[in-house]
Amino acid sequence: QVQLVESGGGLVQAGGSLRLSCARSGRTFGGLAMGWFRQAPGKEREFVAAINWSGGITYYADSVKDRFTISTNNPLRMVYLQMNSLKPEDTAVYYCAAERSGWSRFIHLQSRYDDWGQGTQVTVSS
């Protein structure tokens, strides 16, 4: 069982920055990868970013590329999402997720992920 706890959400003005953290505990699986997803009010949850177990491979949604950075400082025990140049459309609940199958070209699909955190609210005011 993997436990995921997100933190770092809050209210920020457009153009500002926030750093989300995800603490992972529990069993370690070979080939584990981690991702961030978000869900805005009235919309479906969508992929934001993913990182492989070593931190050497990352992948981003087009909407956040060049503004957000996913990283890990202790292979997948802590995963971060640095969000810069925030826009009102970035407002959402952000979820951390873990998957056990390893990196693939389908890493953006929610169905690949086995464990999810409770989410942290990010609100960007205009």
Order of alpha helices (4+ residues) and beta strands (2+ residues): beta-beta-beta-beta-beta-beta-beta-beta-beta-beta-beta
